[in-house]
Amino acid sequence: MDKSKAKYKIIDEILNKDDNILSVSMLCTTAGVSRQGYYYWLKSRDSRELREEQDRKDFALILEAYNFRGYAKGVRVIQMRLLHLDPPVVMNHKKIKRLMKKYGLVCPIRQANPYRRIQKSIATGNTADNVLDREFRSHGARKVLLTDITYIPFQGRFCYLSTILDAYTKQALSYVLSESLEIDFVLNTVRMAMDRHGLSFSTETLIHSDRGSHYTSKKFIQIVNDAKLRRSMSRRGNCWDNAPQESFFGHMKQEINFDRCKTVDELRAAVDDWMDYYNNDRYQEGLAKLSPNEYYEYIITGIYPLNLEKTWK
């Protein structure tokens, strides 16, 4: 509420008191506002109350979208969640921002990841060229697999998460949480991706990683070769060569409250729940406002799952 409107409200409250002896002119002069402005404010009260009521109803929808599955969301994700309601609600992102500001709902802000890789690259003959060359979405679904490890602070130590993403659909195809950096959990991530999705891969499918020791190991190279996948590696010290994977980890660490996890089982359950949320209910503008799994079904079937024949709010 701006200063003039606040003054009009105070004037109106004084005028409606039983013991008031002051006139509109006197109050307006004292407050430094015009009588014409006050009467216009008074005349528009009904329409103002209707707008306020509509704002409250719209904010209730925004709050429902924001709290969906317990993960905080930014404006764009809230907007896409509203499209997935039944019936869908089409709301302009500027209106969402205005109502969030009006009612004090704050979007999370991603922080830079303070945890740098502990494992250093090992310069050996086991490295591969950067075949991908940042063409993350030029080849279609199941043609580019991105893999990496992230460190999760847990009860004064670390746990480690290995994932494989489809660069085109953004789906998390497989992931393994480990309490140690032994190579097995990285190999199991590849095995799991092959078991679940191997039939959709081809001999042209790339698996792209950094140059960490896990990905230059003979065991990793052997399992990739056995799966008939092609290897690609980021250039030394260049995180942008695997940017979608880095972004994925950034969102995960922003949205999961790891401090609530007291045991490894609780940590694993939190990761499992977020992965399910991410694949099925975390919508992305770059995926036609769909979740990764929805988008994959869309490009396979050609059937768009949302009915957007609505009027913008």
C-alpha positions as CSV (number, residue, x, y, z in Angstrom):
1,M,0.0,0.0,0.0
2,D,1.5,3.4,-1.0
3,K,1.6,6.4,1.4
4,S,-1.5,8.1,-0.1
5,K,-3.7,5.0,0.2
6,A,-2.5,4.5,3.8
7,K,-3.5,8.1,4.6
8,Y,-6.9,7.7,3.0
9,K,-7.5,4.6,5.1
10,I,-6.6,6.5,8.3
11,I,-8.9,9.4,7.3
12,D,-11.7,6.9,6.7
13,E,-11.2,5.3,10.0
14,I,-11.3,8.6,11.8
15,L,-14.4,9.8,10.0
16,N,-16.2,6.6,11.0
17,K,-15.5,7.1,14.7
18,D,-18.6,8.0,16.8
19,D,-16.8,10.9,18.6
20,N,-15.1,12.4,15.5
21,I,-15.6,16.2,15.0
22,L,-13.2,16.7,12.2
23,S,-14.3,17.3,8.6
24,V,-13.0,15.6,5.4
25,S,-11.3,18.9,4.4
26,M,-9.5,19.3,7.7
27,L,-8.2,15.7,7.7
28,C,-7.1,15.8,4.1
29,T,-5.3,19.1,4.7
30,T,-3.6,17.7,7.7
31,A,-2.6,14.5,5.9
32,G,-1.4,16.4,2.8
33,V,-3.7,14.7,0.4
34,S,-6.6,16.0,-1.8
35,R,-10.3,15.6,-1.1
36,Q,-10.8,14.5,-4.7
37,G,-8.2,11.7,-4.2
38,Y,-9.9,10.6,-1.0
39,Y,-13.4,10.4,-2.6
40,Y,-12.0,8.5,-5.6
41,W,-10.4,6.0,-3.1
42,L,-13.7,5.7,-1.3
43,K,-15.6,5.2,-4.6
44,S,-13.3,2.4,-5.7
45,R,-13.6,0.5,-2.5
46,D,-15.8,-2.2,-3.8
47,S,-13.7,-3.0,-6.9
48,R,-10.6,-2.9,-4.7
49,E,-12.1,-5.4,-2.3
50,L,-13.0,-7.7,-5.3
51,R,-9.4,-7.5,-6.5
52,E,-8.1,-8.3,-3.0
53,E,-10.4,-11.3,-2.8
54,Q,-9.2,-12.5,-6.2
55,D,-5.6,-12.0,-5.2
56,R,-6.1,-14.1,-2.1
57,K,-7.7,-16.9,-4.2
58,D,-4.9,-16.8,-6.7
59,F,-2.2,-16.8,-4.0
60,A,-3.8,-19.9,-2.5
61,L,-3.2,-21.7,-5.8
62,I,0.4,-20.3,-5.9
63,L,1.0,-21.5,-2.3
64,E,-0.4,-25.0,-3.2
65,A,2.0,-25.2,-6.2
66,Y,4.9,-23.9,-4.1
67,N,4.3,-26.6,-1.4
68,F,3.7,-29.4,-3.8
69,R,5.7,-32.5,-2.6
70,G,7.5,-30.4,0.0
71,Y,10.1,-28.8,-2.2
72,A,10.5,-25.0,-2.5
73,K,10.1,-23.7,-6.0
74,G,10.9,-20.6,-8.1
75,V,8.4,-18.6,-10.1
76,R,8.9,-20.6,-13.3
77,V,8.4,-23.9,-11.6
78,I,5.3,-22.6,-9.8
79,Q,3.9,-21.4,-13.1
80,M,4.5,-24.9,-14.7
81,R,3.0,-26.7,-11.7
82,L,-0.2,-24.6,-12.0
83,L,-0.5,-25.9,-15.6
84,H,-0.5,-29.4,-14.2
85,L,-3.5,-28.8,-11.9
86,D,-6.8,-30.3,-12.9
87,P,-8.2,-28.1,-14.4
88,P,-4.9,-26.4,-15.4
89,V,-4.4,-22.8,-14.3
90,V,-2.6,-20.5,-16.7
91,M,-1.1,-17.6,-14.7
92,N,1.4,-15.0,-15.9
93,H,4.8,-15.2,-14.2
94,K,4.6,-11.4,-13.5
95,K,1.4,-11.9,-11.5
96,I,3.0,-14.8,-9.6
97,K,5.9,-12.6,-8.7
98,R,3.6,-9.8,-7.6
99,L,1.5,-12.0,-5.4
100,M,4.5,-13.7,-3.9
101,K,6.0,-10.3,-3.0
102,K,2.6,-9.1,-1.7
103,Y,2.2,-12.0,0.7
104,G,5.8,-12.5,1.6
105,L,6.5,-15.9,-0.1
106,V,10.2,-16.0,-1.0
107,C,11.8,-18.1,-3.8
108,P,14.9,-20.1,-2.9
109,I,18.2,-18.7,-4.4
110,R,20.7,-21.2,-5.6
111,Q,24.1,-20.9,-3.9
112,A,27.4,-21.8,-5.5
113,N,28.4,-25.3,-4.6
114,P,31.1,-25.0,-1.9
115,Y,32.2,-28.6,-2.2
116,R,34.8,-29.0,-4.9
117,R,35.9,-32.4,-6.1
118,I,38.3,-34.1,-3.8
119,Q,39.4,-36.5,-6.5
120,K,41.8,-34.9,-9.0
121,S,42.1,-35.7,-12.6
122,I,44.7,-38.2,-13.5
123,A,46.5,-37.6,-16.7
124,T,46.8,-41.1,-18.3
125,G,46.3,-42.6,-21.6
126,N,42.8,-43.6,-20.4
127,T,41.2,-40.2,-21.1
128,A,38.9,-39.6,-24.0
129,D,38.3,-36.7,-26.3
130,N,35.6,-34.2,-25.8
131,V,33.4,-35.7,-28.5
132,L,30.2,-34.2,-27.1
133,D,31.6,-30.6,-27.4
134,R,28.6,-29.2,-25.4
135,E,26.1,-30.4,-28.0
136,F,23.8,-31.6,-25.2
137,R,20.5,-31.5,-27.0
138,S,21.5,-31.8,-30.7
139,H,21.2,-35.6,-30.9
140,G,17.9,-36.6,-29.4
141,A,16.8,-38.8,-26.6
142,R,19.1,-41.6,-25.3
143,K,22.0,-40.4,-27.5
144,V,23.9,-38.4,-24.8
145,L,24.3,-39.7,-21.3
146,L,25.9,-37.4,-18.7
147,T,27.5,-38.8,-15.6
148,D,29.2,-37.4,-12.6
149,I,29.8,-37.7,-8.8
150,T,28.7,-35.2,-6.2
151,Y,29.6,-34.9,-2.5
152,I,26.9,-34.7,0.1
153,P,27.8,-33.4,3.5
154,F,26.3,-35.8,6.1
155,Q,26.8,-35.9,9.9
156,G,30.2,-34.4,9.8
157,R,31.4,-36.5,6.8
158,F,30.5,-37.1,3.2
159,C,28.3,-39.5,1.2
160,Y,28.7,-39.7,-2.5
161,L,26.1,-39.7,-5.3
162,S,26.7,-41.0,-8.8
163,T,24.1,-40.3,-11.5
164,I,23.5,-40.7,-15.2
165,L,21.3,-38.2,-17.0
166,D,19.8,-38.2,-20.5
167,A,21.1,-34.8,-21.8
168,Y,18.1,-34.4,-24.1
169,T,15.1,-35.3,-21.8
170,K,17.0,-34.3,-18.6
171,Q,15.8,-37.6,-17.0
172,A,17.8,-39.2,-14.2
173,L,18.2,-42.6,-15.7
174,S,20.1,-44.1,-12.8
175,Y,21.8,-43.1,-9.5
176,V,23.6,-44.8,-6.7
177,L,24.4,-43.4,-3.2
178,S,27.6,-44.6,-1.5
179,E,29.3,-44.1,1.8
180,S,32.7,-44.4,0.1
181,L,34.5,-43.4,-3.1
182,E,35.3,-47.0,-4.1
183,I,34.7,-47.3,-7.8
184,D,31.9,-49.9,-7.5
185,F,29.1,-47.4,-7.0
186,V,30.1,-45.7,-10.3
187,L,30.1,-49.0,-12.1
188,N,26.7,-49.9,-10.6
189,T,25.3,-46.6,-11.9
190,V,26.2,-47.7,-15.4
191,R,24.9,-51.3,-14.9
192,M,21.6,-49.9,-13.5
193,A,21.2,-47.6,-16.5
194,M,21.8,-50.5,-18.9
195,D,19.3,-52.7,-17.0
196,R,16.6,-50.1,-17.1
197,H,17.1,-48.4,-20.4
198,G,19.7,-50.3,-22.4
199,L,17.2,-51.3,-25.1
200,S,16.8,-47.6,-26.0
201,F,20.6,-47.0,-26.3
202,S,22.5,-47.4,-29.5
203,T,26.1,-47.8,-30.6
204,E,26.0,-44.0,-31.3
205,T,25.1,-43.3,-27.6
206,L,27.8,-41.2,-25.8
207,I,28.5,-41.4,-22.1
208,H,30.2,-38.1,-21.1
209,S,32.1,-37.5,-17.9
210,D,34.9,-35.4,-16.4
211,R,38.4,-36.7,-16.2
212,G,38.2,-38.0,-12.6
213,S,40.0,-41.2,-11.7
214,H,36.7,-43.2,-11.6
215,Y,36.1,-42.5,-15.3
216,T,39.7,-43.1,-16.4
217,S,39.9,-46.5,-14.6
218,K,40.2,-49.7,-16.5
219,K,37.0,-51.1,-14.9
220,F,34.9,-48.1,-16.0
221,I,36.3,-48.3,-19.5
222,Q,35.6,-52.0,-19.7
223,I,32.0,-51.7,-18.6
224,V,31.3,-48.9,-21.0
225,N,32.9,-50.9,-23.9
226,D,30.9,-54.0,-22.9
227,A,27.7,-51.8,-23.1
228,K,28.8,-50.7,-26.6
229,L,28.7,-47.0,-25.6
230,R,31.1,-44.3,-26.8
231,R,33.2,-42.3,-24.3
232,S,33.5,-38.6,-24.2
233,M,35.2,-36.4,-21.5
234,S,35.2,-32.8,-20.5
235,R,38.3,-30.8,-21.0
236,R,40.5,-30.5,-17.9
237,G,39.0,-28.2,-15.3
238,N,36.1,-27.1,-17.5
239,C,32.8,-27.6,-15.7
240,W,30.8,-26.0,-18.5
241,D,31.5,-29.1,-20.7
242,N,29.1,-31.0,-18.4
243,A,26.9,-28.0,-17.4
244,P,23.5,-29.8,-17.3
245,Q,24.8,-32.3,-14.8
246,E,26.3,-29.6,-12.6
247,S,23.0,-27.8,-12.7
248,F,21.1,-30.9,-11.8
249,F,23.3,-31.4,-8.7
250,G,22.9,-27.7,-7.8
251,H,19.1,-27.9,-7.8
252,M,19.1,-31.1,-5.8
253,K,21.3,-29.6,-3.1
254,Q,19.2,-26.5,-3.0
255,E,15.9,-28.4,-2.6
256,I,16.8,-31.3,-0.3
257,N,17.3,-30.4,3.4
258,F,20.1,-32.8,4.1
259,D,20.4,-31.5,7.7
260,R,17.2,-33.4,8.6
261,C,18.8,-36.7,7.7
262,K,20.2,-38.5,10.8
263,T,21.0,-41.9,9.3
264,V,22.2,-43.1,5.9
265,D,18.8,-44.8,5.4
266,E,17.1,-41.4,5.9
267,L,19.5,-39.8,3.5
268,R,18.9,-42.5,0.9
269,A,15.1,-42.0,1.4
270,A,15.4,-38.3,0.9
271,V,17.4,-38.8,-2.3
272,D,14.9,-41.4,-3.6
273,D,12.0,-39.1,-3.0
274,W,13.6,-36.1,-4.7
275,M,14.7,-38.2,-7.7
276,D,11.0,-39.4,-8.1
277,Y,9.9,-35.8,-7.7
278,Y,12.5,-34.6,-10.2
279,N,11.6,-37.1,-12.9
280,N,7.9,-37.0,-12.6
281,D,6.8,-33.6,-11.1
282,R,9.6,-31.1,-11.5
283,Y,8.6,-29.2,-14.6
284,Q,11.1,-27.4,-16.9
285,E,10.5,-24.7,-19.4
286,G,13.1,-26.2,-21.8
287,L,11.0,-29.4,-21.8
288,A,7.8,-27.8,-23.0
289,K,6.8,-27.1,-19.4
290,L,6.7,-30.8,-18.7
291,S,8.7,-33.0,-16.2
292,P,11.5,-35.1,-17.7
293,N,9.4,-38.3,-17.8
294,E,6.5,-36.5,-19.3
295,Y,8.7,-35.0,-21.9
296,Y,10.1,-38.4,-22.9
297,E,6.6,-39.8,-23.3
298,Y,5.7,-36.8,-25.3
299,I,8.5,-37.1,-27.8
300,I,7.9,-40.9,-28.1
301,T,4.1,-40.7,-28.6
302,G,3.6,-37.2,-30.0
303,I,0.8,-36.7,-27.5
304,Y,1.1,-33.5,-25.4
305,P,-0.3,-34.2,-21.9
306,L,-1.5,-30.7,-21.0
307,N,-4.8,-29.0,-22.0
308,L,-3.8,-25.3,-22.2
309,E,-7.0,-24.0,-23.8
310,K,-7.5,-21.6,-20.9
311,T,-7.5,-17.9,-20.5
312,W,-4.4,-16.3,-18.8
313,K,-5.1,-15.1,-15.3
